[in-house]
Amino acid sequence: MLTLDALEITQGDFRLGADMSFEAGQVTALIGPSGAGKSTLLSVVNGFFRQTSGRVLWQGKAIDDLQPDERPVATLFQDNNLFPHLTIAQNVGLALGPKLSFGSDPRVAEMLSAVGLTGMEGRKPARLSGGQQSRAALARVLLMDRPIVLLDEPFSALGPGLRTEMLDLVRSKLLTPDRCILLVTHDPDDARRSSDTVALIDDSEVAPPVPTEELFANPPERLKTYLGI
């Protein structure tokens, strides 16, 4: 369980409060208007930005004092963070350490196979389509094998069909009973398709996660405003 314990995040005039838990074995979608703090919240969880007060806990243990690379967290960003001068195998192999030789580790080929990229190990990112680049980035996250996975709109640049395909791949390959996945999205259809629960971020607060079907069947006023209904 990932717990945000009386978390307070401030930066200039910006403020965001969060006090809830996210269950393992679930995908939780974080939705809300631009600038509400969705990506900022992920930055605090993965250690790139420090909260003003409160704690971030995983399985009851605080992870606040850990550096980003020490936290039990893997993040998939919107731009995939693939190095253009490295092969896809080398990019994925970075999950094992900084040596480029890790690209030849058998586990890299296994992860590339799992996401449908067998035979593309030697290609560089520029020779892959957008969907294939997303698959490569997902393979790296799989190889990292961290219990908390943060998805910061990683598929927003893809068309509807490819985005749906990648969201299905996240559930089939990444979601396990002991892994907690947070997905930032602006698209309610993505949340409906891929998430077990949804947390609305608006008006400087993160609302506790609610089962997806329940939330959209009976949306609160803030969600109605966001959806324009």
Residue frames as a rotation matrix with the C-alpha (Angstrom) as fourth column:
MET 1
0.572 0.820 0.000 0.00
0.820 -0.572 0.000 0.00
0.000 0.000 -1.000 0.00
LEU 2
-0.559 -0.667 0.492 1.22
0.662 -0.717 -0.221 3.47
0.500 0.202 0.842 -0.96
THR 3
0.380 0.692 -0.614 0.22
0.923 -0.323 0.209 6.02
-0.053 -0.646 -0.762 1.67
LEU 4
-0.387 -0.364 0.847 0.29
0.331 -0.912 -0.241 9.81
0.861 0.187 0.474 1.46
ASP 5
0.051 0.334 -0.941 0.12
0.983 0.149 0.106 10.78
0.175 -0.931 -0.320 5.11
ALA 6
0.659 0.319 -0.681 -1.06
0.508 -0.857 0.090 14.38
-0.555 -0.405 -0.727 5.63
LEU 7
-0.274 -0.823 0.497 1.00
0.928 -0.090 0.362 15.40
-0.253 0.561 0.788 2.62
GLU 8
0.736 0.392 -0.551 1.32
0.255 -0.916 -0.311 19.10
-0.627 0.088 -0.774 1.89
ILE 9
-0.155 -0.749 0.644 3.01
0.962 0.035 0.272 20.35
-0.226 0.662 0.715 -1.27
THR 10
0.769 0.369 -0.522 3.68
0.275 -0.928 -0.251 24.03
-0.577 0.049 -0.815 -1.87
GLN 11
-0.340 -0.843 0.417 5.59
0.888 -0.141 0.438 25.94
-0.310 0.519 0.796 -4.51
GLY 12
-0.957 0.041 0.286 5.05
0.055 -0.946 0.320 29.68
0.283 0.323 0.903 -4.68
ASP 13
-0.459 0.868 0.187 1.29
-0.886 -0.432 -0.170 30.20
-0.067 -0.244 0.968 -4.90
PHE 14
-0.023 0.444 -0.896 0.70
-0.509 0.766 0.393 26.53
0.861 0.464 0.209 -5.64
ARG 15
-0.525 -0.087 0.846 -0.61
-0.814 0.340 -0.471 24.24
-0.247 -0.936 -0.249 -2.90
LEU 16
0.044 0.548 -0.836 -1.73
-0.545 0.714 0.439 20.60
0.837 0.436 0.330 -2.94
GLY 17
-0.311 -0.067 0.948 -2.89
-0.918 0.281 -0.281 18.46
-0.247 -0.957 -0.149 -0.03
ALA 18
0.079 0.309 -0.948 -3.22
-0.525 0.821 0.224 14.67
0.847 0.480 0.227 0.00
ASP 19
-0.543 -0.180 0.820 -4.13
-0.819 0.330 -0.469 12.28
-0.187 -0.927 -0.327 2.80
MET 20
0.658 0.753 -0.001 -5.02
-0.721 0.629 -0.291 8.78
-0.218 0.192 0.957 1.54
SER 21
-0.308 -0.719 0.623 -3.72
-0.363 0.694 0.621 5.38
-0.879 -0.035 -0.475 0.49
PHE 22
0.236 0.279 -0.931 -3.52
-0.965 0.176 -0.192 3.55
0.111 0.944 0.311 -2.83
GLU 23
0.606 0.097 0.790 -3.90
-0.399 0.896 0.196 -0.21
-0.689 -0.434 0.581 -2.74
ALA 24
-0.641 -0.760 -0.107 -1.44
-0.584 0.392 0.711 -2.62
-0.498 0.518 -0.695 -4.31
GLY 25
-0.689 0.347 0.636 -2.87
0.515 0.852 0.092 -4.77
-0.510 0.391 -0.766 -7.08
GLN 26
0.461 0.887 0.008 -4.72
0.694 -0.355 -0.626 -1.82
-0.553 0.295 -0.780 -8.59
VAL 27
-0.605 -0.461 0.649 -4.34
0.738 -0.632 0.239 0.85
0.299 0.623 0.723 -11.23
THR 28
0.186 0.626 -0.757 -5.46
0.741 -0.596 -0.310 4.24
-0.646 -0.503 -0.575 -9.90
ALA 29
-0.052 -0.124 0.991 -6.07
0.850 -0.526 -0.021 7.00
0.524 0.842 0.132 -12.43
LEU 30
-0.315 -0.078 -0.946 -5.27
0.619 -0.773 -0.142 10.57
-0.720 -0.630 0.292 -11.36
ILE 31
-0.196 0.328 0.924 -7.47
0.893 -0.330 0.306 12.99
0.406 0.885 -0.228 -13.28
GLY 32
0.335 0.311 -0.889 -8.10
0.660 -0.751 -0.015 16.70
-0.673 -0.582 -0.457 -13.05
PRO 33
0.989 0.122 0.077 -7.55
0.141 -0.695 -0.705 19.97
-0.033 0.708 -0.705 -14.89
SER 34
0.265 -0.933 0.244 -4.18
0.632 -0.023 -0.774 21.10
0.728 0.360 0.584 -16.19
GLY 35
-0.332 -0.528 0.782 -2.10
-0.237 -0.755 -0.611 22.68
0.913 -0.388 0.126 -13.45
ALA 36
0.686 0.687 0.241 -3.96
-0.419 0.102 0.902 20.90
0.595 -0.720 0.358 -10.66
GLY 37
0.131 -0.744 0.655 -0.80
-0.985 -0.020 0.174 19.09
-0.116 -0.668 -0.735 -9.55
LYS 38
0.956 0.288 0.059 -1.02
-0.278 0.951 -0.132 15.59
-0.094 0.110 0.990 -10.99
SER 39
0.559 -0.813 -0.163 2.57
0.248 0.352 -0.903 15.46
0.791 0.464 0.398 -12.24
THR 40
-0.081 -0.557 0.826 3.79
-0.698 -0.560 -0.446 17.34
0.712 -0.613 -0.344 -9.16
LEU 41
0.591 0.363 0.720 2.29
-0.781 0.479 0.400 14.66
-0.200 -0.799 0.567 -6.96
LEU 42
0.953 -0.288 -0.098 4.18
0.231 0.895 -0.383 11.98
0.198 0.342 0.919 -8.89
SER 43
0.229 -0.919 0.322 7.38
-0.088 -0.349 -0.933 14.03
0.969 0.185 -0.161 -8.54
VAL 44
0.100 -0.135 0.986 6.99
-0.970 -0.234 0.066 13.94
0.222 -0.963 -0.154 -4.76
VAL 45
0.877 0.271 0.398 6.39
-0.371 0.907 0.199 10.18
-0.307 -0.322 0.896 -4.72
ASN 46
0.811 -0.584 0.035 9.44
0.488 0.641 -0.592 9.46
0.324 0.497 0.805 -6.85
GLY 47
0.438 -0.649 -0.623 11.62
0.739 -0.135 0.660 11.90
-0.512 -0.749 0.420 -4.91
PHE 48
-0.255 -0.535 0.805 12.25
0.897 -0.442 -0.010 14.56
0.361 0.720 0.593 -7.55
PHE 49
-0.245 0.241 0.939 10.40
-0.194 -0.961 0.196 17.21
0.950 -0.134 0.282 -5.54
ARG 50
-0.848 -0.178 -0.499 10.23
0.423 0.339 -0.840 17.54
0.318 -0.924 -0.212 -1.76
GLN 51
0.223 0.975 0.023 6.90
0.633 -0.163 0.757 17.97
0.741 -0.154 -0.653 0.02
THR 52
-0.099 -0.172 0.980 6.49
-0.454 -0.869 -0.198 20.78
0.886 -0.464 0.008 2.54
SER 53
-0.475 -0.006 0.880 5.15
-0.852 0.253 -0.458 18.44
-0.220 -0.967 -0.125 5.22
GLY 54
0.663 0.729 0.170 3.70
-0.690 0.683 -0.239 14.96
-0.290 0.041 0.956 5.68
ARG 55
-0.345 -0.789 0.509 5.09
-0.532 0.611 0.587 11.60
-0.774 -0.068 -0.630 4.67
VAL 56
0.304 0.322 -0.896 5.18
-0.887 0.439 -0.144 9.16
0.347 0.839 0.419 1.77
LEU 57
-0.229 -0.326 0.917 5.06
-0.728 0.683 0.061 5.55
-0.646 -0.653 -0.394 2.93
TRP 58
-0.009 0.210 -0.978 5.25
-0.768 0.624 0.141 2.21
0.640 0.752 0.156 1.16
GLN 59
0.209 0.220 -0.953 3.92
0.269 0.924 0.272 -0.76
0.940 -0.314 0.134 3.12
GLY 60
0.892 0.317 -0.322 3.97
0.392 -0.188 0.901 1.36
0.225 -0.930 -0.292 6.26
LYS 61
0.146 -0.918 -0.369 7.61
0.832 -0.088 0.547 2.46
-0.534 -0.387 0.751 5.93
ALA 62
0.744 0.102 -0.661 8.56
-0.089 -0.964 -0.249 6.04
-0.663 0.244 -0.708 5.13
ILE 63
0.324 -0.643 0.694 10.55
0.924 0.371 -0.088 6.47
-0.201 0.670 0.715 1.91
ASP 64
0.979 0.201 0.019 10.96
0.201 -0.962 -0.187 10.27
-0.019 0.187 -0.982 2.18
ASP 65
0.551 -0.825 -0.127 14.64
-0.472 -0.433 0.768 10.19
-0.689 -0.363 -0.628 3.06
LEU 66
0.099 -0.492 0.865 15.56
0.566 0.743 0.358 7.95
-0.819 0.454 0.352 0.13
GLN 67
-0.575 -0.352 -0.739 17.06
-0.435 -0.633 0.640 9.33
-0.693 0.690 0.211 -3.06
PRO 68
0.267 0.781 -0.565 15.01
-0.917 0.024 -0.399 8.79
-0.298 0.625 0.722 -6.25
ASP 69
-0.031 -0.327 -0.944 17.15
-0.698 0.683 -0.213 5.85
0.715 0.653 -0.250 -7.36
GLU 70
-0.947 -0.319 0.044 16.79
-0.240 0.606 -0.758 4.26
0.215 -0.729 -0.650 -3.92
ARG 71
-0.359 0.891 0.277 13.00
-0.772 -0.117 -0.624 4.39
-0.524 -0.438 0.730 -3.82
PRO 72
-0.628 0.181 0.757 10.86
0.293 0.956 0.015 1.40
-0.721 0.231 -0.653 -4.79
VAL 73
0.404 0.781 -0.477 9.51
-0.030 -0.510 -0.860 3.45
-0.914 0.361 -0.182 -7.69
ALA 74
-0.653 -0.476 0.590 9.68
0.625 0.101 0.774 3.27
-0.428 0.874 0.232 -11.49
THR 75
0.070 0.649 -0.758 8.34
-0.061 -0.755 -0.652 6.09
-0.996 0.092 -0.013 -13.65
LEU 76
-0.353 -0.064 0.933 7.24
0.902 0.240 0.358 6.12
-0.247 0.969 -0.027 -17.28
PHE 77
-0.405 0.098 -0.909 7.21
0.077 -0.987 -0.141 9.67
-0.911 -0.127 0.392 -18.62
GLN 78
0.624 0.746 -0.233 5.40
-0.096 -0.223 -0.970 11.21
-0.775 0.628 -0.068 -21.56
ASP 79
0.518 -0.480 -0.707 8.56
-0.855 -0.321 -0.408 11.45
-0.031 0.816 -0.577 -23.69
ASN 80
0.938 -0.024 -0.346 9.62
-0.022 0.992 -0.126 7.85
0.346 0.126 0.930 -22.84
ASN 81
0.607 -0.758 0.239 13.14
-0.682 -0.343 0.646 9.04
-0.408 -0.555 -0.725 -21.83
LEU 82
0.762 -0.405 0.505 14.88
0.542 0.826 -0.156 6.94
-0.354 0.392 0.849 -24.47
PHE 83
0.108 -0.816 -0.567 18.45
-0.185 -0.577 0.795 7.99
-0.977 0.019 -0.214 -25.30
PRO 84
0.826 0.378 -0.418 18.63
-0.437 -0.038 -0.899 8.54
-0.356 0.925 0.134 -29.08
HIS 85
0.133 -0.875 -0.465 22.26
-0.953 0.015 -0.301 7.43
0.271 0.484 -0.832 -29.41
LEU 86
-0.657 -0.325 0.680 21.66
-0.581 0.794 -0.181 4.06
-0.481 -0.514 -0.710 -27.73
THR 87
-0.753 0.424 -0.503 20.05
-0.147 0.636 0.757 0.96
0.641 0.644 -0.417 -29.15
ILE 88
0.281 0.930 0.239 16.72
-0.626 -0.012 0.780 -0.17
0.727 -0.369 0.579 -27.81
ALA 89
0.532 -0.142 -0.835 18.43
0.481 0.862 0.160 -3.04
0.697 -0.486 0.527 -25.99
GLN 90
-0.581 -0.807 -0.108 20.90
0.590 -0.326 -0.739 -0.63
0.561 -0.493 0.665 -24.38
ASN 91
-0.475 0.503 0.722 18.07
-0.533 -0.818 0.219 1.73
0.701 -0.281 0.656 -23.38
VAL 92
0.633 0.748 -0.201 16.17
-0.335 0.499 0.800 -1.11
0.698 -0.439 0.566 -21.72
GLY 93
0.270 -0.628 -0.730 19.36
0.650 0.678 -0.343 -2.46
0.710 -0.382 0.591 -20.14
LEU 94
-0.498 -0.426 0.755 19.80
-0.180 -0.801 -0.571 0.81
0.848 -0.420 0.322 -18.24
ALA 95
0.574 0.757 0.313 17.25
-0.544 0.067 0.837 -0.63
0.612 -0.650 0.450 -15.81
LEU 96
0.813 -0.317 -0.488 20.03
0.485 0.832 0.268 -2.94
0.321 -0.455 0.831 -14.64
GLY 97
0.342 -0.736 -0.584 22.75
0.538 -0.356 0.764 -0.27
-0.771 -0.575 0.274 -14.32
PRO 98
0.571 -0.078 -0.817 24.76
-0.406 -0.892 -0.198 2.30
-0.713 0.445 -0.541 -16.30
LYS 99
-0.525 -0.832 0.179 26.95
-0.247 0.350 0.904 -0.16
-0.815 0.430 -0.389 -18.24
LEU 100
0.003 0.524 -0.852 25.92
-0.981 -0.165 -0.105 -0.41
-0.196 0.836 0.513 -21.90
SER 101
-0.810 -0.371 -0.455 26.91
-0.467 0.877 0.116 -4.08
0.355 0.306 -0.883 -21.82
PHE 102
-0.682 0.627 0.375 23.72
-0.132 0.399 -0.907 -4.73
-0.719 -0.669 -0.190 -19.85
GLY 103
-0.011 0.691 -0.723 21.93
-0.927 -0.278 -0.252 -4.42
-0.375 0.667 0.644 -23.18
SER 104
-0.290 -0.167 -0.942 23.05
-0.666 0.742 0.074 -7.95
0.687 0.649 -0.326 -24.00
ASP 105
-0.816 0.073 0.573 21.68
-0.473 0.487 -0.734 -9.39
-0.333 -0.870 -0.363 -20.75
PRO 106
-0.874 0.483 -0.050 19.17
0.363 0.718 0.594 -12.19
0.323 0.501 -0.803 -21.53
ARG 107
-0.347 0.778 -0.524 16.60
0.748 -0.108 -0.655 -10.44
-0.566 -0.619 -0.544 -19.35
VAL 108
-0.526 0.121 -0.842 16.55
-0.374 -0.922 0.102 -7.50
-0.764 0.369 0.530 -21.78
ALA 109
-0.879 0.190 -0.438 15.57
-0.365 0.324 0.873 -9.75
0.308 0.927 -0.215 -24.68
GLU 110
-0.692 0.644 -0.327 12.95
0.716 0.672 -0.190 -11.35
0.098 -0.365 -0.926 -22.44
MET 111
-0.297 0.583 -0.757 11.35
0.377 -0.657 -0.654 -8.01
-0.877 -0.479 -0.024 -21.60
LEU 112
-0.645 0.031 -0.763 11.45
-0.627 -0.592 0.506 -6.85
-0.436 0.806 0.401 -25.23
SER 113
-0.899 0.347 -0.266 9.73
0.109 0.766 0.633 -10.07
0.424 0.540 -0.727 -26.20
ALA 114
-0.561 0.703 -0.438 7.09
0.750 0.208 -0.628 -9.49
-0.350 -0.680 -0.644 -23.53
VAL 115
-0.045 0.541 -0.840 6.13
0.000 -0.841 -0.542 -6.16
-0.999 -0.024 0.038 -25.14
GLY 116
0.709 0.459 0.535 6.31
0.434 0.313 -0.845 -7.40
-0.556 0.831 0.023 -28.73
LEU 117
0.753 -0.487 -0.443 9.69
-0.626 -0.738 -0.253 -6.00
-0.203 0.468 -0.860 -29.80
THR 118
0.372 -0.622 0.689 11.62
0.216 0.780 0.587 -9.19
-0.903 -0.069 0.425 -30.53
GLY 119
0.233 -0.395 0.888 14.17
0.962 0.226 -0.152 -8.62
-0.141 0.890 0.433 -33.28
MET 120
0.698 0.076 0.712 14.40
0.315 -0.926 -0.210 -4.87
0.643 0.370 -0.670 -32.72
GLU 121
0.691 -0.422 -0.586 17.13
0.650 0.009 0.760 -4.96
-0.315 -0.907 0.281 -30.08
GLY 122
-0.278 -0.957 0.088 19.72
0.877 -0.215 0.429 -3.28
-0.392 0.196 0.899 -32.32
ARG 123
0.089 0.378 0.921 17.53
0.745 -0.639 0.190 -0.43
0.661 0.669 -0.339 -33.53
LYS 124
-0.920 -0.302 -0.250 17.83
0.392 -0.726 -0.565 3.10
-0.011 -0.617 0.787 -32.21
PRO 125
-0.366 0.862 -0.350 14.71
0.424 -0.180 -0.888 5.01
-0.828 -0.473 -0.299 -31.10
ALA 126
-0.355 0.216 -0.910 14.52
-0.635 -0.770 0.065 7.05
-0.686 0.601 0.410 -34.31
ARG 127
-0.812 0.010 -0.584 13.91
-0.488 0.538 0.687 3.83
0.321 0.843 -0.432 -36.25
LEU 128
-0.764 0.611 -0.207 10.89
0.640 0.678 -0.362 2.92
-0.081 -0.409 -0.909 -34.14
SER 129
-0.167 0.809 0.563 7.34
0.322 -0.495 0.807 4.19
0.932 0.316 -0.178 -34.38
GLY 130
-0.322 0.108 0.941 5.82
-0.731 -0.660 -0.174 6.11
0.602 -0.744 0.292 -31.47
GLY 131
0.730 0.666 0.154 4.01
-0.628 0.565 0.535 3.01
0.269 -0.487 0.831 -30.28
GLN 132
0.602 -0.588 -0.540 7.19
0.417 0.808 -0.416 0.93
0.681 0.025 0.732 -30.46
GLN 133
-0.434 -0.747 0.504 9.10
-0.083 -0.524 -0.847 3.55
0.897 -0.409 0.165 -28.48
SER 134
0.111 0.567 0.816 6.39
-0.930 -0.229 0.286 3.40
0.349 -0.791 0.502 -25.79
ARG 135
0.916 0.213 -0.341 6.75
-0.139 0.964 0.228 -0.38
0.377 -0.162 0.912 -25.73
ALA 136
0.084 -0.971 -0.223 10.51
0.399 0.238 -0.886 -0.07
0.913 -0.014 0.407 -25.27
ALA 137
-0.468 -0.202 0.860 10.05
-0.569 -0.676 -0.468 2.33
0.676 -0.708 0.202 -22.37
LEU 138
0.558 0.740 0.376 7.54
-0.798 0.355 0.487 -0.07
0.227 -0.572 0.788 -20.85
ALA 139
0.679 -0.394 -0.619 10.04
0.237 0.916 -0.323 -2.93
0.695 0.073 0.716 -21.21
ARG 140
-0.409 -0.871 0.271 12.56
0.022 -0.306 -0.952 -0.90
0.912 -0.384 0.144 -19.19
VAL 141
-0.154 0.447 0.881 10.00
-0.932 -0.361 0.020 -0.35
0.327 -0.818 0.472 -16.42
LEU 142
0.845 0.456 -0.280 9.21
-0.380 0.879 0.287 -4.08
0.377 -0.136 0.916 -16.44
LEU 143
0.280 -0.835 -0.474 12.90
0.384 0.550 -0.741 -4.88
0.880 0.025 0.475 -16.07
MET 144
-0.455 -0.409 0.791 13.25
-0.487 -0.630 -0.605 -2.46
0.746 -0.660 0.087 -13.15
ASP 145
-0.113 0.495 -0.861 10.62
0.446 0.800 0.401 -4.55
0.888 -0.339 -0.312 -11.34
ARG 146
-0.961 -0.154 0.229 9.67
-0.102 -0.574 -0.813 -1.90
0.257 -0.804 0.536 -8.75
PRO 147
-0.602 0.762 -0.237 6.50
0.789 0.522 -0.324 -2.23
-0.123 -0.382 -0.916 -6.64
ILE 148
0.229 0.649 -0.726 5.35
0.303 -0.756 -0.580 1.35
-0.925 -0.087 -0.370 -7.32
VAL 149
-0.551 -0.342 0.761 4.91
0.820 -0.053 0.570 2.38
-0.154 0.938 0.310 -10.95
LEU 150
-0.004 0.471 -0.882 4.07
0.155 -0.871 -0.465 5.96
-0.988 -0.138 -0.069 -11.91
LEU 151
-0.318 0.005 0.948 2.73
0.938 0.150 0.313 6.63
-0.141 0.989 -0.052 -15.41
ASP 152
-0.256 0.139 -0.957 2.82
0.197 -0.961 -0.192 10.34
-0.946 -0.238 0.219 -16.24
GLU 153
0.620 0.639 -0.455 0.66
-0.360 -0.284 -0.889 10.51
-0.697 0.715 0.054 -19.39
PRO 154
-0.327 -0.919 0.221 3.13
-0.172 0.288 0.942 8.24
-0.929 0.270 -0.252 -21.21
PHE 155
-0.564 0.148 0.812 0.81
0.719 0.571 0.396 7.47
-0.405 0.807 -0.429 -24.13
SER 156
0.178 0.726 -0.664 -0.85
0.273 -0.685 -0.675 10.85
-0.945 -0.062 -0.320 -24.65
ALA 157
-0.293 -0.360 -0.886 0.96
-0.682 -0.571 0.458 11.42
-0.670 0.738 -0.078 -27.97
LEU 158
-0.956 -0.050 0.290 -0.38
0.124 0.825 0.552 8.19
-0.267 0.563 -0.782 -29.43
GLY 159
-0.559 0.810 -0.178 -3.59
-0.582 -0.230 0.780 7.84
0.591 0.540 0.599 -31.41
PRO 160
0.154 0.734 0.662 -6.66
-0.988 0.119 0.098 6.32
-0.007 -0.669 0.743 -29.72
GLY 161
0.840 0.209 -0.501 -6.03
-0.300 0.948 -0.108 2.79
0.453 0.242 0.858 -30.98
LEU 162
-0.018 -0.941 -0.339 -2.37
0.170 0.331 -0.928 2.66
0.985 -0.074 0.154 -29.97
ARG 163
-0.499 -0.134 0.856 -3.12
-0.716 -0.493 -0.495 4.32
0.488 -0.860 0.150 -26.63
THR 164
0.548 0.772 0.321 -5.75
-0.834 0.478 0.275 1.70
0.058 -0.419 0.906 -25.86
GLU 165
0.682 -0.366 -0.633 -3.30
0.030 0.879 -0.476 -1.02
0.730 0.306 0.611 -26.85
MET 166
-0.391 -0.911 0.134 -0.63
-0.056 -0.122 -0.991 0.34
0.919 -0.395 -0.003 -24.51
LEU 167
-0.228 0.386 0.894 -3.05
-0.948 -0.297 -0.114 0.73
0.221 -0.873 0.434 -21.60
ASP 168
0.843 0.517 -0.148 -4.11
-0.491 0.852 0.182 -2.89
0.220 -0.081 0.972 -22.04
LEU 169
0.308 -0.826 -0.473 -0.43
0.182 0.539 -0.822 -3.87
0.934 0.167 0.317 -22.10
VAL 170
-0.457 -0.423 0.782 0.13
-0.621 -0.478 -0.621 -2.05
0.637 -0.770 -0.045 -18.80
ARG 171
0.308 0.665 0.681 -2.60
-0.948 0.274 0.161 -4.09
-0.079 -0.695 0.714 -17.13
SER 172
0.939 0.140 -0.313 -1.50
-0.208 0.958 -0.198 -7.40
0.272 0.251 0.929 -18.65
LYS 173
0.320 -0.913 -0.252 2.25
0.388 0.369 -0.844 -7.02
0.864 0.172 0.473 -18.10
LEU 174
-0.520 -0.623 0.584 2.75
-0.182 -0.587 -0.789 -4.57
0.835 -0.516 0.192 -15.22
LEU 175
0.082 0.644 0.760 -0.17
-0.902 -0.277 0.332 -5.07
0.424 -0.713 0.558 -12.88
THR 176
-0.405 -0.215 -0.889 0.50
0.174 0.936 -0.306 -7.67
0.897 -0.279 -0.342 -10.19
PRO 177
0.535 0.715 -0.450 -1.06
0.559 0.100 0.823 -8.24
0.634 -0.691 -0.347 -6.74
ASP 178
0.348 -0.475 -0.808 1.92
0.854 -0.196 0.482 -6.59
-0.388 -0.858 0.337 -5.03
ARG 179
-0.732 -0.611 0.302 2.33
0.681 -0.645 0.346 -3.61
-0.016 0.459 0.888 -7.37
CYS 180
0.213 0.733 -0.646 0.67
0.577 -0.628 -0.522 -0.20
-0.788 -0.262 -0.557 -7.09
ILE 181
-0.565 -0.357 0.744 0.21
0.824 -0.280 0.492 1.76
0.033 0.891 0.452 -10.34
LEU 182
0.088 0.537 -0.839 -0.71
0.330 -0.811 -0.484 5.45
-0.940 -0.234 -0.248 -10.57
LEU 183
-0.382 -0.114 0.917 -1.73
0.922 0.019 0.387 6.70
-0.062 0.993 0.098 -14.01
VAL 184
-0.394 0.226 -0.891 -1.99
0.024 -0.967 -0.255 10.41
-0.919 -0.122 0.375 -14.80
THR 185
-0.653 0.230 0.722 -4.46
0.757 0.198 0.622 11.02
0.000 0.953 -0.303 -17.61
HIS 186
-0.824 0.445 -0.352 -6.66
-0.399 -0.895 -0.197 13.79
-0.403 -0.022 0.915 -18.97
ASP 187
-0.554 0.577 -0.600 -8.89
-0.594 0.230 0.771 11.31
0.583 0.783 0.215 -20.78
PRO 188
-0.131 0.571 0.810 -11.85
-0.915 0.244 -0.320 9.90
-0.381 -0.784 0.491 -18.82
ASP 189
0.774 0.402 -0.489 -12.13
-0.588 0.743 -0.319 7.06
0.236 0.534 0.812 -21.33
ASP 190
-0.109 -0.895 -0.433 -8.58
-0.314 0.444 -0.839 5.98
0.943 0.044 -0.329 -20.47
ALA 191
-0.672 -0.087 0.735 -9.48
-0.737 -0.007 -0.675 6.02
0.064 -0.996 -0.060 -16.80
ARG 192
0.357 0.899 0.255 -12.62
-0.883 0.413 -0.220 3.98
-0.303 -0.146 0.942 -17.41
ARG 193
0.694 -0.067 -0.717 -10.77
-0.450 0.738 -0.503 1.41
0.563 0.672 0.482 -19.49
SER 194
0.056 -0.886 -0.461 -7.61
0.016 0.463 -0.886 0.91
0.998 0.042 0.040 -17.48
SER 195
-0.689 -0.436 0.580 -8.16
-0.480 -0.325 -0.815 1.90
0.544 -0.839 0.015 -13.84
ASP 196
-0.423 0.508 -0.750 -9.69
0.708 0.702 0.077 0.15
0.566 -0.499 -0.657 -10.87
THR 197
0.310 0.460 -0.832 -10.05
0.851 -0.524 0.028 3.40
-0.423 -0.717 -0.554 -8.93
VAL 198
0.064 -0.225 0.972 -9.89
0.641 -0.737 -0.213 7.11
0.765 0.637 0.098 -9.73
ALA 199
-0.026 -0.110 -0.994 -8.60
0.867 -0.497 0.032 9.99
-0.497 -0.861 0.108 -7.62
LEU 200
0.581 0.308 0.754 -9.73
0.667 -0.711 -0.223 13.46
0.467 0.632 -0.618 -8.66
ILE 201
-0.345 -0.730 -0.590 -7.19
0.880 -0.470 0.066 16.25
-0.325 -0.497 0.805 -8.19
ASP 202
-0.087 0.386 0.918 -8.76
0.554 -0.747 0.367 19.68
0.828 0.541 -0.149 -8.12
ASP 203
0.648 0.418 0.637 -9.10
-0.160 -0.742 0.650 22.75
0.745 -0.523 -0.414 -5.93
SER 204
-0.056 -0.858 0.511 -5.74
-0.816 -0.256 -0.518 22.10
0.575 -0.446 -0.686 -4.21
GLU 205
-0.018 0.077 0.997 -6.76
-0.806 0.588 -0.060 18.66
-0.591 -0.805 0.051 -2.93
VAL 206
-0.731 -0.132 -0.669 -6.35
-0.492 0.781 0.384 15.05
0.472 0.610 -0.636 -3.95
ALA 207
0.246 0.891 0.381 -9.64
-0.964 0.184 0.192 13.28
0.101 -0.415 0.904 -3.32
PRO 208
-0.331 -0.329 0.884 -9.43
-0.516 0.848 0.123 9.71
-0.790 -0.415 -0.451 -1.95
PRO 209
-0.884 -0.056 -0.464 -9.62
-0.447 0.390 0.805 7.10
0.136 0.919 -0.370 -4.72
VAL 210
-0.031 0.950 0.312 -13.09
-0.670 0.212 -0.711 5.81
-0.742 -0.231 0.630 -5.58
PRO 211
-0.302 -0.015 0.953 -13.96
0.453 0.877 0.158 2.68
-0.839 0.480 -0.258 -7.63
THR 212
-0.959 -0.250 -0.132 -13.99
0.022 -0.530 0.848 3.78
-0.282 0.810 0.514 -11.27
GLU 213
-0.594 0.789 0.156 -17.48
0.539 0.246 0.806 2.61
0.598 0.563 -0.571 -12.19
GLU 214
0.103 0.633 -0.767 -18.93
0.987 -0.161 0.000 4.09
-0.124 -0.757 -0.641 -9.03
LEU 215
-0.455 -0.363 -0.813 -17.29
0.372 -0.907 0.197 7.47
-0.809 -0.213 0.548 -9.58
PHE 216
-0.992 0.027 -0.125 -18.44
-0.124 -0.446 0.886 7.88
-0.032 0.895 0.446 -13.17
ALA 217
-0.432 0.896 -0.102 -21.93
0.719 0.411 0.560 6.55
0.544 0.169 -0.822 -12.42
ASN 218
0.702 0.642 -0.309 -22.40
0.691 -0.508 0.515 9.19
0.174 -0.575 -0.800 -9.73
PRO 219
-0.213 -0.921 0.327 -19.82
0.770 -0.364 -0.524 11.94
0.602 0.140 0.786 -10.34
PRO 220
0.008 0.139 -0.990 -19.36
0.810 -0.581 -0.075 14.72
-0.586 -0.802 -0.117 -7.77
GLU 221
0.874 0.434 -0.217 -19.88
0.262 -0.799 -0.542 18.30
-0.409 0.417 -0.812 -8.89
ARG 222
0.232 -0.865 -0.445 -16.14
-0.539 -0.495 0.681 18.91
-0.810 0.082 -0.581 -9.30
LEU 223
-0.598 -0.424 0.680 -15.87
0.250 0.707 0.661 15.96
-0.762 0.565 -0.317 -11.67
LYS 224
0.358 0.798 0.485 -18.95
0.823 -0.024 -0.568 17.11
-0.442 0.603 -0.665 -13.60
THR 225
0.784 -0.114 -0.610 -17.33
-0.204 -0.976 -0.080 20.50
-0.586 0.187 -0.789 -14.04
TYR 226
-0.256 -0.967 -0.002 -14.09
-0.433 0.113 0.894 18.91
-0.864 0.230 -0.447 -15.23
LEU 227
-0.592 0.073 0.802 -15.92
0.547 0.768 0.333 16.65
-0.592 0.636 -0.495 -17.69
GLY 228
-0.917 0.261 -0.303 -18.19
-0.380 -0.804 0.457 19.45
-0.124 0.534 0.836 -18.85
ILE 229
-0.609 0.746 -0.269 -21.42
0.410 0.586 0.699 17.62
0.679 0.315 -0.663 -18.05
